[in-house]
């Protein structure tokens, strides 16, 4: 079944019953970009998705996992080794929030090494979902330094998940052709709403970033309701019909993820 709705950033591994959610998503026609947070979980996540054409699994290494030392050099090595052969990457990136002070060099090392691995092993249609908190400029600098923002047939699709950078960084990312996945919590802030209004409709994707807390019960119906509320909110910000938002965003997801 071709997905009729697409969640461009969620975390099945952080849900209590990921297999049940995957089954329900398949039954209800919901597509998912299942973003990893620890590269050691990628093999099991891939196995879960292998028989489900609506689930796309990204290999990821969340900067929080580096900042609190749940992951280190061994996991960075694993990320780069596996990502070099994979089309879908995420969640990766940088978080320069005050609570992670001191971990910035390791975070940058990981992201820089990942980008180098992707450049050394190009794949057509690669997609990267990026976390960038107080670090969007640095993320763009690293991507640019590796030539990953130069449009060509092997350029990856860059998706900024829950963008929260400055206005200038938004303009820079938008001008570089990046995409942006938007969720309800982003739209709960004045800045998030203004950014959603400014982002071109054909560069928008919907996401839930579910679950809000690890190891919480999650149902596909709750994901669908969240995506619907997000599309309605964006429609009001852009002064257009919610059905148009859903139609254009789904078409974008079809293009980015090659939905079938």
N, C-alpha and C positions, 0 to 999 in steps of 0.2 A: 504494500500500500504506500503510495506517495504521500509524505507528510502534508497535512493541511495547515499546520502551525509549527513553528520552529523556535526552540529555546537555544539561543546561541552561546549560552554559558551556564552550565550547572555542574554539580559534583556528585555523581552517583556513589562514589566511594565513601562519601561523608554521610550518606543516608543510611538509616537502620536496615532497610530491606532493598538494596539496590537491584537485585534480580527481579523482584516483584514490580518495582517501578519501571524497569526496562520492559517487562512483559506488558504492563498496562499502557505504557507509551506506544508500544507497537500496535496494540489493539485499538487505541483511540486515535491513531494517526498523528501523534506528536513526534516531531523530530527533535533530537537532542545533540548538542555538542557537549560531550562528557569530558570536562577539563580535569586533568590530573593535578595533584598537588605534590606527589612524591613519585619519582620515577620507578621506585620499586613496586608500585601498584599497577604499572602499565600492562604487564603480561596478563594479569587476571581480568583487568578491565577490557582488554582486547578480546579475550576469550568470551566474556559476557556478550560483547557486541557482534561477534563474528557471524552470527546467524540472523542478525537484525539490521536490515538496510537503512533503518531510520536513526540509528545511533552511530555517531562519529566520535571516536576516542582520541583525545589529545594526550601526548606525553608531556607532563609538566613538572616543574619544581617551583613551588610557590615561594616567594621571597621570605615569607614568615617562617617557613620551615628551615631556611638557612639562618635567619636572624636568631631563632631560639635553639639552634644546633640540633634540631631533629634530623637535619640533613647536613652533609658536609662535602668534602672533596670527592669521596667515593660516589656520592649521589650525583654530583656535577659531572663526573666522568661517565656515569651510566646515562644520564640525560643526553649528553652530547653524542655518545655512541649510538644510542637508539634513535634519537631525533634525526640523525643524518640520513636514516632510511625511511623516515615517516613523513606523511603528508600533513598530518594534523598535530600542531604543537600548542600546548597551553595547559595549565596557566603558568606563564613565566613573566618575568619582569623585575621591577624594582619598587621598594617601598622605603622612603626616606623619612617616615614618621619619627617623631622624637623618641618613641618607645623602642625603636630599633637602632638607635644611634650606636655607632661602632661597628655595625655589620655591613655598612655600605661597600667597603672594598671587596668583601666576599661576594656580595650580591652582584656587583659590577663585573667581577671576574666570571661568575657563572653566566651572566647574560652575554658578555662579550665572547666567551668560549662557545656558547650555543650558536650565536650568530655566525661565528667563524666556521663551525661545523656545517651549518646550513648552506653557507656560500660554497664550501668545498664539495658539497653533495647536493646540487640543485635538483629540485623536483617541480615539475609543472603542477600548478594548482595547490601549492602549499598554503596553509592557513595558520596564522599565529594569533592566539588570544593573549593579550598583554595586560598585566596589572601595572599601573603606574601611579603611585600615590606620592605626591610631592617630588616627583621624579620624571615627569613627562618629557621635560627638556633633555635630560640625560638619556632617557630611552631613545628619543629621536636622534640624538647625537650618535649613539652606538649603532643604531640601525643605518644611519646615513654613512657612518665611517666604513661600514661593510658593504655599502652599495645596495642595501636592501630596500631603499626607497626609490631607486631608479626604475622607471617603468620599462619592463621588457617581458618576454614570454615566460621567463623563469622567476619573475618577481613574486614574492609571497603576498597574499592578502594579509594586511596588518589590521587587526581589530583591537581597538582600545576598549577594554571592558570597564564599564562604570567610570567614564572619564571624569577626573576631578582636578585637572591641571588649571593653569591660568588661561585667560582669554587669548593671549598671544600664542600659547602652546596649542590651544585648540585650533587656531587659524593655521598654524604651521602644520599640524597633523592633517587637517582638512585639505590644505593645499598639496600635501604629499600624497593624497589619494587614499588615506586611511579610512577604515570603517569604524563604527562606534556601536557597541551593544549597550542598550539602555534597560534599566530595571526600575521597579517601583521605588526602591530606596534612593536611587539617584534623583528621581523626580520629586522626592519629599523635600529637597533643598531648593532654595531660590536659584542658586548657581546651576544646579542640575537641570532645572526646568528651562532656564535661559539657554543653556548649551543644547538641550534637545530641540529647542526652537530654531537654533542657528544651524544645526547639522543638516545638510541636504538630505531629503527623504530617501534618495537612492543610496545613501551611505549609512543608513540606520538598520540595525538589527535589534530584535527583542531578546531579552534574557531574564532569568529569574535569580541567578547566582545562588540557587537553592542547594542545600538547606541553609537557613540563616545561622544555625548553630549545628556543629557536628553531632552526628548520632541522634538526630531527631526524626520522628515519623514524617514522611513526606508522601503525598499522593499525587498522581498525575493530574487529577481534577484540580488540585490546588495550584499546580504549575500553570495549567490552562487558564484558570481564573486570573492569576497574576499577570500572565501575558496579555489577556484581554483588557484588564484594567490599565496596563501600561500603554497599550495601543489607543485606548480611549483618551487617556491623559495627553498623549502626544497629539492626537487629533484635535483636542481643544487648544493646545498650544499653537498648532499650525493652522487652526481655523479651517479644518477640512473634515471629511467624513471618516469615521473610524474604520469602515470597511475598506476605504481607499488605503489607509495606513496599513492594514493587515495584508491587502493585496500586493502593494508595492514591496513591503518588507519580506513577504513570503517569496516574491520573485527574486529579490536580492539574495535570500538564503538559498534558493534554487541555484542561482548563478555561482555563489561563493562555494557552496558545499557539493555542488553537482548532484542535487537530490534527484532520486528516481522513484 
